Amino acid sequence: MSLSLDKALGIQPAAVRVRAQRLELLASNLANADTPNYKAQDIDFRTALATQVERDDLLRLEQTQQGHLPPPRADLDSAMAPLYRIPSQPSLDGNTVDPQFERAAFAENAMQFQSSLEFLNRRVSGIRSALRKE
């Protein structure tokens, strides 16, 4: 019986990658809270995760013969591209970062990132114990 790590780990590796990218964007927003004309950025987690899963699936497809149709290509990079956030209150210097909102979003995403890592760790531990026959 063969073991497929992709099936065993599920969506968790993709979720960790997307949450890490979002953490970087939110940290960048916080670091540039006082930079004039800086535009706050964020990504839509659901869309980015679906895109990451689709990208992972496309990487597994392979054309083994000349007559095979190529896999459908969605615009994968556009879904992972950061979106600009609409400010709740415009500032005089053109900066759209709301530090309170960014801190809250960063804390929430950090907690979800930690949860995703914990789920992934438990899944790997389960696979490891199954392979050791414990």
ZATI-277154 format. One record per atom (N, C-alpha, C, O): residue in three letters; x negated, y, z negated; residue number from 1; chain. Coordinates in pm, whole numbers. Layout:
   tilo        u        v        w   tido   rovo
    ala        X        Y        Z    NUM      A
...
***
This chain:
   tilo        u        v        w   tido   rovo
    met      -85     -118        0      1      A
    met        0        0        0      1      A
    met      -89      123        0      1      A
    met     -179      137      -83      1      A
    ser      -64      212       93      2      A
    ser     -148      332      102      2      A
    ser      -92      443       14      2      A
    ser       28      448      -13      2      A
    leu     -180      528      -29      3      A
    leu     -143      640     -115      3      A
    leu     -163      770      -38      3      A
    leu     -272      798       12      3      A
    ser      -58      849      -29      4      A
    ser      -67      978       37      4      A
    ser      -68     1086      -70      4      A
    ser       32     1109     -138      4      A
    leu     -181     1152      -85      5      A
    leu     -189     1258     -186      5      A
    leu      -98     1375     -153      5      A
    leu      -47     1441     -243      5      A
    asp      -79     1401      -24      6      A
    asp       10     1510       15      6      A
    asp      152     1484      -37      6      A
    asp      216     1576      -89      6      A
    lys      200     1361      -23      7      A
    lys      333     1327      -72      7      A
    lys      335     1320     -224      7      A
    lys      434     1359     -287      7      A
    ala      227     1272     -283      8      A
    ala      224     1257     -428      8      A
    ala      220     1391     -500      8      A
    ala      282     1407     -605      8      A
    leu      149     1488     -444      9      A
    leu      138     1618     -510      9      A
    leu      255     1709     -476      9      A
    leu      283     1802     -551      9      A
    gly      321     1684     -367     10      A
    gly      439     1761     -331     10      A
    gly      406     1905     -292     10      A
    gly      308     1932     -224     10      A
    ile      490     1994     -337     11      A
    ile      482     2135     -298     11      A
    ile      390     2215     -392     11      A
    ile      361     2332     -365     11      A
    gln      345     2154     -499     12      A
    gln      270     2228     -602     12      A
    gln      141     2293     -552     12      A
    gln      116     2407     -589     12      A
    pro       58     2227     -470     13      A
    pro      -63     2296     -423     13      A
    pro      -32     2422     -342     13      A
    pro     -103     2523     -354     13      A
    ala       72     2417     -260     14      A
    ala      112     2535     -182     14      A
    ala      163     2645     -275     14      A
    ala      134     2763     -253     14      A
    ala      238     2608     -377     15      A
    ala      290     2707     -472     15      A
    ala      176     2777     -546     15      A
    ala      181     2898     -569     15      A
    val       74     2702     -583     16      A
    val      -42     2760     -653     16      A
    val     -114     2859     -561     16      A
    val     -154     2966     -606     16      A
    arg     -132     2823     -434     17      A
    arg     -199     2914     -340     17      A
    arg     -122     3043     -321     17      A
    arg     -181     3151     -321     17      A
    val       10     3034     -305     18      A
    val       91     3154     -283     18      A
    val       94     3240     -409     18      A
    val       83     3362     -400     18      A
    arg      108     3178     -525     19      A
    arg      108     3256     -651     19      A
    arg      -27     3324     -674     19      A
    arg      -32     3436     -725     19      A
    ala     -136     3259     -637     20      A
    ala     -268     3320     -651     20      A
    ala     -281     3441     -559     20      A
    ala     -337     3544     -599     20      A
    gln     -231     3429     -437     21      A
    gln     -236     3542     -345     21      A
    gln     -151     3658     -399     21      A
    gln     -190     3775     -388     21      A
    arg      -36     3626     -456     22      A
    arg       50     3732     -510     22      A
    arg      -16     3798     -631     22      A
    arg       -4     3919     -650     22      A
    leu      -84     3719     -714     23      A
    leu     -155     3777     -828     23      A
    leu     -261     3877     -782     23      A
    leu     -279     3982     -843     23      A
    glu     -331     3845     -675     24      A
    glu     -432     3937     -621     24      A
    glu     -368     4068     -575     24      A
    glu     -422     4176     -601     24      A
    leu     -255     4058     -507     25      A
    leu     -187     4180     -461     25      A
    leu     -139     4266     -577     25      A
    leu     -156     4388     -577     25      A
    leu      -79     4202     -677     26      A
    leu      -29     4278     -792     26      A
    leu     -144     4340     -871     26      A
    leu     -131     4452     -921     26      A
    ala     -255     4270     -884     27      A
    ala     -372     4326     -952     27      A
    ala     -427     4445     -874     27      A
    ala     -469     4545     -934     27      A
    ser     -427     4434     -742     28      A
    ser     -472     4546     -659     28      A
    ser     -380     4667     -676     28      A
    ser     -427     4781     -680     28      A
    asn     -251     4642     -684     29      A
    asn     -157     4753     -708     29      A
    asn     -186     4822     -840     29      A
    asn     -187     4945     -847     29      A
    leu     -209     4743     -945     30      A
    leu     -238     4802    -1076     30      A
    leu     -370     4879    -1075     30      A
    leu     -381     4985    -1137     30      A
    ala     -468     4825    -1005     31      A
    ala     -598     4893    -1000     31      A
    ala     -590     5025     -925     31      A
    ala     -669     5116     -951     31      A
    asn     -497     5037     -833     32      A
    asn     -484     5158     -752     32      A
    asn     -366     5244     -792     32      A
    asn     -313     5319     -710     32      A
    ala     -323     5232     -916     33      A
    ala     -206     5308     -962     33      A
    ala     -229     5459     -955     33      A
    ala     -132     5534     -943     33      A
    asp     -352     5504     -963     34      A
    asp     -381     5648     -960     34      A
    asp     -443     5693     -828     34      A
    asp     -487     5808     -818     34      A
    thr     -449     5606     -729     35      A
    thr     -507     5641     -601     35      A
    thr     -404     5714     -515     35      A
    thr     -296     5660     -490     35      A
    pro     -434     5834     -470     36      A
    pro     -337     5907     -386     36      A
    pro     -308     5832     -256     36      A
    pro     -397     5773     -195     36      A
    asn     -183     5836     -216     37      A
    asn     -134     5774      -92     37      A
    asn     -149     5623      -86     37      A
    asn     -140     5565       22     37      A
    tyr     -172     5557     -201     38      A
    tyr     -178     5411     -201     38      A
    tyr      -35     5357     -200     38      A
    tyr       50     5404     -274     38      A
    lys      -11     5259     -115     39      A
    lys      121     5200     -101     39      A
    lys      121     5063     -168     39      A
    lys       41     4976     -133     39      A
    ala      211     5044     -264     40      A
    ala      221     4917     -336     40      A
    ala      264     4807     -241     40      A
    ala      351     4826     -156     40      A
    gln      202     4688     -257     41      A
    gln      231     4574     -171     41      A
    gln      274     4455     -255     41      A
    gln      238     4443     -372     41      A
    asp      351     4368     -193     42      A
    asp      394     4245     -258     42      A
    asp      429     4146     -147     42      A
    asp      440     4184      -31     42      A
    ile      447     4021     -184     43      A
    ile      492     3922      -88     43      A
    ile      620     3859     -141     43      A
    ile      642     3852     -262     43      A
    asp      703     3813      -50     44      A
    asp      824     3741      -86     44      A
    asp      783     3596     -111     44      A
    asp      744     3526      -18     44      A
    phe      793     3552     -236     45      A
    phe      741     3421     -273     45      A
    phe      810     3309     -196     45      A
    phe      743     3219     -146     45      A
    arg      941     3313     -187     46      A
    arg     1014     3204     -120     46      A
    arg      974     3191       27     46      A
    arg      948     3082       76     46      A
    thr      968     3304       96     47      A
    thr      931     3302      237     47      A
    thr      786     3257      253     47      A
    thr      755     3177      342     47      A
    ala      698     3308      168     48      A
    ala      557     3271      178     48      A
    ala      535     3123      147     48      A
    ala      453     3058      210     48      A
    leu      609     3071       49     49      A
    leu      596     2929       15     49      A
    leu      648     2842      129     49      A
    leu      585     2743      165     49      A
    ala      762     2879      186     50      A
    ala      815     2803      299     50      A
    ala      717     2806      416     50      A
    ala      700     2706      485     50      A
    thr      654     2920      437     51      A
    thr      556     2933      544     51      A
    thr      434     2847      517     51      A
    thr      382     2782      607     51      A
    gln      388     2846      392     52      A
    gln      271     2766      355     52      A
    gln      301     2617      374     52      A
    gln      216     2543      423     52      A
    val      419     2573      335     53      A
    val      457     2432      351     53      A
    val      466     2398      499     53      A
    val      422     2291      541     53      A
    glu      524     2489      579     54      A
    glu      534     2466      723     54      A
    glu      395     2459      786     54      A
    glu      370     2376      873     54      A
    arg      305     2546      741     55      A
    arg      168     2545      793     55      A
    arg       99     2413      758     55      A
    arg       30     2356      842     55      A
    asp      119     2366      636     56      A
    asp       59     2239      596     56      A
    asp      115     2124      680     56      A
    asp       41     2033      717     56      A
    asp      246     2129      709     57      A
    asp      306     2025      793     57      A
    asp      253     2031      935     57      A
    asp      228     1926      996     57      A
    leu      234     2151      989     58      A
    leu      183     2164     1125     58      A
    leu       40     2114     1135     58      A
    leu        0     2061     1239     58      A
    leu      -37     2130     1029     59      A
    leu     -175     2084     1033     59      A
    leu     -183     1932     1043     59      A
    leu     -281     1877     1093     59      A
    arg      -79     1865      994     60      A
    arg      -80     1720      997     60      A
    arg      -36     1663     1132     60      A
    arg      -68     1549     1163     60      A
    leu       36     1742     1213     61      A
    leu       82     1693     1342     61      A
    leu      -34     1683     1439     61      A
    leu     -124     1767     1441     61      A
    glu      -30     1579     1518     62      A
    glu     -141     1555     1609     62      A
    glu      -86     1506     1742     62      A
    glu        2     1420     1744     62      A
    gln     -136     1559     1852     63      A
    gln      -99     1511     1984     63      A
    gln     -196     1400     2022     63      A
    gln     -314     1424     2043     63      A
    thr     -144     1278     2030     64      A
    thr     -231     1165     2059     64      A
    thr     -237     1132     2207     64      A
    thr     -326     1060     2252     64      A
    gln     -139     1185     2284     65      A
    gln     -139     1162     2428     65      A
    gln     -110     1292     2501     65      A
    gln      -56     1386     2443     65      A
    gln     -148     1295     2627     66      A
    gln     -134     1415     2708     66      A
    gln       12     1460     2721     66      A
    gln       38     1580     2724     66      A
    gly      106     1369     2730     67      A
    gly      246     1402     2752     67      A
    gly      322     1448     2629     67      A
    gly      437     1491     2640     67      A
    his      261     1441     2512     68      A
    his      329     1483     2389     68      A
    his      350     1634     2388     68      A
    his      265     1711     2432     68      A
    leu      464     1673     2338     69      A
    leu      494     1816     2325     69      A
    leu      417     1874     2207     69      A
    leu      399     1806     2106     69      A
    pro      372     1997     2219     70      A
    pro      302     2059     2105     70      A
    pro      402     2087     1992     70      A
    pro      521     2107     2018     70      A
    pro      354     2090     1868     71      A
    pro      443     2120     1757     71      A
    pro      495     2263     1767     71      A
    pro      426     2350     1819     71      A
    pro      616     2288     1719     72      A
    pro      670     2425     1726     72      A
    pro      588     2519     1640     72      A
    pro      555     2488     1525     72      A
    arg      554     2634     1696     73      A
    arg      473     2733     1623     73      A
    arg      562     2847     1581     73      A
    arg      610     2924     1664     73      A
    ala      583     2859     1455     74      A
    ala      652     2976     1402     74      A
    ala      546     3084     1379     74      A
    ala      427     3056     1380     74      A
    asp      591     3203     1360     75      A
    asp      497     3312     1330     75      A
    asp      460     3301     1182     75      A
    asp      519     3368     1097     75      A
    leu      361     3217     1153     76      A
    leu      328     3184     1015     76      A
    leu      257     3298      944     76      A
    leu      280     3320      824     76      A
    asp      173     3371     1014     77      A
    asp       97     3476      948     77      A
    asp      183     3596      910     77      A
    asp      152     3665      813     77      A
    ser      289     3621      984     78      A
    ser      372     3737      952     78      A
    ser      448     3717      822     78      A
    ser      475     3815      752     78      A
    ala      484     3594      788     79      A
    ala      555     3570      662     79      A
    ala      462     3582      542     79      A
    ala      507     3617      433     79      A
    met      333     3555      561     80      A
    met      238     3565      451     80      A
    met      182     3706      438     80      A
    met      113     3737      340     80      A
    ala      211     3792      535     81      A
    ala      159     3928      531     81      A
    ala      227     4005      418     81      A
    ala      347     3991      396     81      A
    pro      150     4087      347     82      A
    pro      210     4166      239     82      A
    pro      311     4267      293     82      A
    pro      295     4323      401     82      A
    leu      413     4287      214     83      A
    leu      516     4385      247     83      A
    leu      497     4507      157     83      A
    leu      449     4494       44     83      A
    tyr      534     4623      206     84      A
    tyr      523     4744      126     84      A
    tyr      649     4758       42     84      A
    tyr      760     4737       90     84      A
    arg      629     4795      -82     85      A
    arg      740     4808     -175     85      A
    arg      799     4948     -165     85      A
    arg      727     5047     -152     85      A
    ile      931     4954     -170     86      A
    ile     1000     5083     -169     86      A
    ile      996     5138     -311     86      A
    ile     1037     5070     -405     86      A
    pro      945     5260     -329     87      A
    pro      932     5313     -465     87      A
    pro     1067     5348     -526     87      A
    pro     1159     5392     -456     87      A
    ser     1078     5328     -658     88      A
    ser     1201     5365     -727     88      A
    ser     1206     5516     -751     88      A
    ser     1313     5576     -758     88      A
    gln     1088     5576     -763     89      A
    gln     1080     5721     -781     89      A
    gln      957     5771     -705     89      A
    gln      845     5731     -737     89      A
    pro      977     5856     -605     90      A
    pro      862     5903     -527     90      A
    pro      769     5991     -610     90      A
    pro      812     6063     -700     90      A
    ser      641     5983     -578     91      A
    ser      543     6065     -649     91      A
    ser      493     6176     -557     91      A
    ser      507     6167     -435     91      A
    leu      436     6278     -616     92      A
    leu      387     6392     -538     92      A
    leu      264     6358     -455     92      A
    leu      243     6417     -349     92      A
    asp      182     6263     -503     93      A
    asp       60     6229     -430     93      A
    asp       78     6117     -327     93      A
    asp      -19     6077     -263     93      A
    gly      200     6066     -310     94      A
    gly      226     5964     -210     94      A
    gly      203     5821     -257     94      A
    gly      220     5727     -180     94      A
    asn      164     5804     -382     95      A
    asn      141     5671     -438     95      A
    asn      276     5608     -472     95      A
    asn      361     5671     -534     95      A
    thr      295     5481     -431     96      A
    thr      423     5414     -456     96      A
    thr      414     5310     -567     96      A
    thr      507     5230     -583     96      A
    val      306     5308     -643     97      A
    val      289     5209     -750     97      A
    val      361     5256     -875     97      A
    val      338     5368     -923     97      A
    asp      448     5170     -928     98      A
    asp      514     5194    -1057     98      A
    asp      443     5102    -1157     98      A
    asp      467     4982    -1158     98      A
    pro      355     5158    -1242     99      A
    pro      273     5073    -1330     99      A
    pro      354     4980    -1420     99      A
    pro      314     4866    -1443     99      A
    gln      467     5026    -1471    100      A
    gln      547     4939    -1558    100      A
    gln      603     4821    -1480    100      A
    gln      600     4707    -1528    100      A
    phe      655     4847    -1363    101      A
    phe      708     4739    -1279    101      A
    phe      597     4643    -1239    101      A
    phe      616     4521    -1241    101      A
    glu      482     4696    -1203    102      A
    glu      370     4611    -1160    102      A
    glu      320     4522    -1275    102      A
    glu      290     4405    -1254    102      A
    arg      312     4579    -1395    103      A
    arg      269     4498    -1510    103      A
    arg      368     4386    -1538    103      A
    arg      329     4273    -1567    103      A
    ala      497     4417    -1530    104      A
    ala      600     4316    -1553    104      A
    ala      594     4207    -1446    104      A
    ala      601     4088    -1477    104      A
    ala      580     4248    -1320    105      A
    ala      571     4151    -1210    105      A
    ala      444     4067    -1223    105      A
    ala      446     3946    -1196    105      A
    phe      333     4130    -1263    106      A
    phe      208     4057    -1281    106      A
    phe      221     3954    -1393    106      A
    phe      178     3840    -1377    106      A
    ala      281     3994    -1506    107      A
    ala      297     3901    -1618    107      A
    ala      389     3784    -1581    107      A
    ala      360     3669    -1614    107      A
    glu      497     3814    -1511    108      A
    glu      588     3708    -1469    108      A
    glu      521     3612    -1372    108      A
    glu      533     3490    -1387    108      A
    asn      449     3666    -1274    109      A
    asn      381     3581    -1177    109      A
    asn      268     3501    -1242    109      A
    asn      244     3386    -1205    109      A
    ala      198     3561    -1338    110      A
    ala       91     3489    -1407    110      A
    ala      147     3371    -1485    110      A
    ala       87     3263    -1488    110      A
    met      264     3391    -1548    111      A
    met      328     3283    -1622    111      A
    met      371     3172    -1525    111      A
    met      354     3054    -1554    111      A
    gln      427     3209    -1412    112      A
    gln      469     3111    -1313    112      A
    gln      349     3040    -1250    112      A
    gln      355     2921    -1220    112      A
    phe      240     3112    -1231    113      A
    phe      116     3052    -1180    113      A
    phe       65     2947    -1278    113      A
    phe       26     2837    -1238    113      A
    gln       65     2981    -1406    114      A
    gln       20     2887    -1509    114      A
    gln      111     2764    -1513    114      A
    gln       63     2652    -1530    114      A
    ser      241     2785    -1497    115      A
    ser      334     2672    -1493    115      A
    ser      308     2583    -1373    115      A
    ser      310     2460    -1385    115      A
    ser      285     2643    -1258    116      A
    ser      256     2565    -1138    116      A
    ser      128     2483    -1156    116      A
    ser      122     2367    -1115    116      A
    leu       27     2545    -1217    117      A
    leu      -97     2470    -1245    117      A
    leu      -72     2354    -1342    117      A
    leu     -128     2246    -1326    117      A
    glu       11     2378    -1441    118      A
    glu       43     2273    -1538    118      A
    glu      117     2157    -1471    118      A
    glu       88     2040    -1497    118      A
    phe      215     2190    -1384    119      A
    phe      286     2084    -1311    119      A
    phe      189     2004    -1225    119      A
    phe      196     1881    -1220    119      A
    leu      101     2074    -1156    120      A
    leu        3     2007    -1071    120      A
    leu      -91     1920    -1154    120      A
    leu     -122     1808    -1114    120      A
    asn     -135     1970    -1268    121      A
    asn     -223     1895    -1357    121      A
    asn     -154     1769    -1408    121      A
    asn     -215     1662    -1414    121      A
    arg      -27     1780    -1443    122      A
    arg       45     1661    -1492    122      A
    arg       64     1559    -1381    122      A
    arg       58     1438    -1404    122      A
    arg       88     1607    -1261    123      A
    arg      103     1515    -1149    123      A
    arg      -27     1441    -1122    123      A
    arg      -27     1320    -1099    123      A
    val     -139     1512    -1125    124      A
    val     -269     1449    -1104    124      A
    val     -299     1351    -1217    124      A
    val     -353     1243    -1192    124      A
    ser     -266     1388    -1340    125      A
    ser     -287     1297    -1453    125      A
    ser     -204     1170    -1438    125      A
    ser     -251     1061    -1470    125      A
    gly      -81     1186    -1390    126      A
    gly        4     1069    -1368    126      A
    gly      -53      977    -1261    126      A
    gly      -50      855    -1275    126      A
    ile     -104     1036    -1154    127      A
    ile     -164      956    -1047    127      A
    ile     -290      886    -1099    127      A
    ile     -314      769    -1069    127      A
    arg     -370      960    -1176    128      A
    arg     -492      902    -1230    128      A
    arg     -461      785    -1323    128      A
    arg     -527      681    -1315    128      A
    ser     -361      800    -1409    129      A
    ser     -327      690    -1501    129      A
    ser     -266      573    -1425    129      A
    ser     -286      458    -1463    129      A
    ala     -192      600    -1317    130      A
    ala     -136      491    -1237    130      A
    ala     -248      414    -1166    130      A
    ala     -241      292    -1154    130      A
    leu     -350      485    -1120    131      A
    leu     -461      417    -1054    131      A
    leu     -546      337    -1152    131      A
    leu     -606      236    -1114    131      A
    arg     -552      381    -1276    132      A
    arg     -626      307    -1379    132      A
    arg     -544      195    -1439    132      A
    arg     -596      113    -1516    132      A
    lys     -414      190    -1405    133      A
    lys     -321       89    -1457    133      A
    lys     -308       97    -1607    133      A
    lys     -313       -5    -1676    133      A
    glu     -293      218    -1658    134      A
    glu     -279      237    -1803    134      A
    glu     -134      225    -1844    134      A
    glu     -102      238    -1963    134      A
***
